Amino acid sequence: TDRFSPTMLAAVESGSYEAAEHALLEELLSPGDRLLELGAGCGYLATVAAQRLGSESVVTVEADPQMEATIRKTFALNSVSPRLVVGSVAGSAEPRQVVRAEDFWRATTIPGGAEPALTLSDLVAEHSPTVVLCDIEGGEGELCGTALPGVRAVIIEVHSGALREQVESWLTAEGYRLDRAQGHTLAFLRAA
């Protein structure tokens, strides 16, 4: 809990931390799914998914290397071991740098830095997810236009009305339909 501010601890204790994403995961994950999570935070949602699907079916990506110990502790406390990849996710491999905030859930990335970003297309090709969960604090706009072969559902938190329009246009063009929304979190299913 050393990475949790009082505000974040209150959200965890009240059950409101990642509540929309958690509810949508519970509704949309099915046996046999493989989850790719972009934006691990403290590892909570990857833990939930691993408990449901098995650790071997969950890959989670976190941009901030300072969160790695917290994520691994979350996994250990819950007896799960999803694959953790530390690196920024973007639309291109252009290097990114982490911009931290007091509350880790508000951290984001911006161009710059030394390490190339991981691209969503490469992550999808490498891990073959059936479900993508994305909460990367405004960076979701950079992912727009990425093809998602084999992905049947996308759960994505959008951080502005303009980003919502951009994400909806992208995923509609990719053959998805908006299935439901909980606040800023949208769930898209591939149209039959």
C-alpha positions as CSV (number, residue, x, y, z in Angstrom):
1,T,0.0,0.0,0.0
2,D,3.0,2.3,-0.1
3,R,1.9,3.5,-3.6
4,F,-1.6,4.3,-2.5
5,S,-2.6,7.8,-1.5
6,P,-5.4,8.2,1.1
7,T,-7.8,8.9,-1.7
8,M,-6.9,5.7,-3.5
9,L,-7.1,3.7,-0.3
10,A,-10.6,5.0,0.3
11,A,-11.6,4.0,-3.2
12,V,-10.2,0.5,-2.6
13,E,-11.9,0.1,0.8
14,S,-15.3,1.4,-0.6
15,G,-15.2,-1.0,-3.5
16,S,-15.2,1.8,-6.1
17,Y,-11.7,1.3,-7.3
18,E,-11.9,0.1,-11.0
19,A,-15.6,-0.9,-10.3
20,A,-16.8,-0.3,-13.8
21,E,-14.0,-2.3,-15.4
22,H,-14.4,-5.0,-12.9
23,A,-18.1,-5.3,-13.5
24,L,-17.6,-5.4,-17.3
25,L,-14.9,-8.1,-17.0
26,E,-17.2,-10.2,-14.8
27,E,-20.0,-9.9,-17.5
28,L,-17.9,-10.3,-20.6
29,L,-15.1,-12.8,-19.8
30,S,-15.9,-16.4,-20.8
31,P,-14.0,-19.7,-20.3
32,G,-11.2,-19.9,-22.9
33,D,-10.7,-16.1,-23.2
34,R,-7.3,-14.6,-23.2
35,L,-7.0,-11.1,-21.7
36,L,-4.6,-8.4,-22.7
37,E,-4.7,-5.5,-20.2
38,L,-3.2,-2.2,-21.1
39,G,-2.5,-0.2,-17.9
40,A,-2.0,-2.6,-15.0
41,G,-2.1,0.0,-12.2
42,C,-1.7,-2.0,-9.0
43,G,-2.5,-5.4,-10.7
44,Y,-6.1,-5.6,-9.4
45,L,-7.9,-6.3,-12.7
46,A,-5.3,-8.7,-13.9
47,T,-5.7,-10.5,-10.6
48,V,-9.5,-10.7,-11.0
49,A,-9.1,-12.0,-14.6
50,A,-6.4,-14.6,-13.6
51,Q,-8.6,-15.9,-10.8
52,R,-11.4,-16.4,-13.4
53,L,-9.4,-17.5,-16.5
54,G,-6.1,-18.8,-15.0
55,S,-2.8,-16.9,-14.9
56,E,-1.6,-18.3,-18.2
57,S,-4.5,-16.6,-20.0
58,V,-3.7,-13.1,-18.7
59,V,-1.1,-10.6,-19.9
60,T,-0.9,-7.2,-18.4
61,V,1.2,-4.2,-19.4
62,E,2.2,-1.3,-17.2
63,A,4.2,1.7,-18.3
64,D,5.6,2.8,-14.9
65,P,8.4,0.5,-13.8
66,Q,8.0,1.9,-10.3
67,M,4.7,0.0,-10.1
68,E,6.3,-3.4,-10.8
69,A,6.9,-4.4,-7.1
70,T,3.3,-3.3,-6.2
71,I,1.8,-5.4,-9.0
72,R,3.9,-8.5,-8.2
73,K,2.9,-8.1,-4.5
74,T,-0.8,-7.9,-5.5
75,F,-0.3,-11.1,-7.6
76,A,1.5,-12.9,-4.7
77,L,-1.1,-12.0,-2.1
78,N,-3.8,-13.5,-4.4
79,S,-1.9,-16.6,-5.5
80,V,-1.9,-15.7,-9.2
81,S,0.9,-15.1,-11.7
82,P,-0.3,-13.4,-14.9
83,R,2.4,-12.3,-17.3
84,L,3.6,-8.7,-16.5
85,V,5.2,-6.7,-19.3
86,V,6.7,-3.3,-18.2
87,G,6.6,-0.8,-21.0
88,S,4.5,2.0,-22.5
89,V,1.8,1.2,-25.1
90,A,1.3,3.5,-28.0
91,G,0.2,3.5,-31.6
92,S,3.9,3.5,-32.8
93,A,7.2,2.5,-31.3
94,E,8.2,6.1,-30.7
95,P,9.8,6.3,-27.3
96,R,7.6,7.4,-24.4
97,Q,8.2,8.6,-20.9
98,V,6.1,8.2,-17.8
99,V,4.5,11.3,-16.2
100,R,3.7,10.3,-12.6
101,A,1.0,11.8,-10.4
102,E,0.4,11.6,-6.7
103,D,-2.2,8.9,-7.4
104,F,-0.7,6.3,-9.7
105,W,-4.0,5.9,-11.5
106,R,-3.5,9.3,-13.0
107,A,0.0,8.6,-14.4
108,T,0.3,8.8,-18.1
109,T,3.0,8.8,-20.8
110,I,4.1,11.4,-23.3
111,P,6.5,11.3,-26.2
112,G,10.2,11.3,-25.2
113,G,12.2,8.9,-23.1
114,A,14.7,6.3,-23.9
115,E,12.7,3.1,-24.5
116,P,10.7,2.4,-27.6
117,A,7.0,2.0,-26.9
118,L,5.2,-1.3,-27.3
119,T,2.6,-1.2,-30.1
120,L,-0.8,-2.6,-29.7
121,S,-0.5,-4.4,-33.0
122,D,2.6,-6.2,-31.8
123,L,1.1,-7.1,-28.5
124,V,-2.0,-8.5,-30.2
125,A,0.1,-10.5,-32.6
126,E,2.3,-11.9,-29.8
127,H,-0.4,-12.7,-27.2
128,S,-3.5,-13.4,-29.4
129,P,-6.0,-12.0,-26.9
130,T,-9.7,-12.5,-27.3
131,V,-10.4,-9.6,-24.9
132,V,-8.5,-6.3,-24.6
133,L,-8.9,-4.1,-21.5
134,C,-7.5,-0.6,-21.8
135,D,-7.1,2.1,-19.2
136,I,-4.1,4.2,-20.1
137,E,-5.1,7.7,-19.0
138,G,-5.8,9.4,-22.3
139,G,-3.3,7.4,-24.3
140,E,-6.1,5.4,-25.9
141,G,-6.4,7.9,-28.7
142,E,-3.0,6.9,-30.0
143,L,-4.3,3.3,-30.4
144,C,-7.0,4.3,-32.8
145,G,-6.7,2.7,-36.2
146,T,-5.0,-0.5,-34.9
147,A,-6.4,-3.7,-36.3
148,L,-7.5,-6.2,-33.7
149,P,-7.6,-9.6,-35.3
150,G,-9.1,-12.3,-33.1
151,V,-10.3,-9.9,-30.4
152,R,-14.0,-10.3,-29.7
153,A,-14.4,-7.7,-27.0
154,V,-12.7,-4.4,-26.0
155,I,-13.3,-2.7,-22.7
156,I,-11.8,0.8,-22.7
157,E,-11.9,3.8,-20.4
158,V,-12.0,7.0,-22.3
159,H,-11.0,10.3,-20.8
160,S,-12.9,12.9,-22.7
161,G,-15.8,13.3,-25.1
162,A,-13.5,13.8,-28.0
163,L,-11.6,10.6,-27.2
164,R,-14.9,8.7,-26.9
165,E,-15.9,9.8,-30.4
166,Q,-12.5,8.9,-31.7
167,V,-12.5,5.4,-30.0
168,E,-16.1,4.7,-31.1
169,S,-15.2,5.6,-34.8
170,W,-12.1,3.4,-34.7
171,L,-13.8,0.3,-33.1
172,T,-17.0,0.7,-35.3
173,A,-14.7,0.7,-38.4
174,E,-13.0,-2.4,-37.0
175,G,-16.4,-4.2,-36.9
176,Y,-17.4,-3.7,-33.2
177,R,-20.6,-2.3,-31.7
178,L,-20.9,-0.5,-28.5
179,D,-22.5,-3.0,-26.2
180,R,-22.7,-1.0,-22.9
181,A,-21.2,1.9,-21.1
182,Q,-20.5,2.5,-17.4
183,G,-19.4,6.0,-16.9
184,H,-16.3,6.6,-18.9
185,T,-15.8,2.9,-19.5
186,L,-17.1,1.4,-22.7
187,A,-17.5,-2.2,-23.7
188,F,-17.5,-3.1,-27.4
189,L,-18.3,-6.5,-28.9
190,R,-17.4,-7.6,-32.4
191,A,-20.5,-7.6,-34.5
192,A,-21.7,-11.0,-35.6
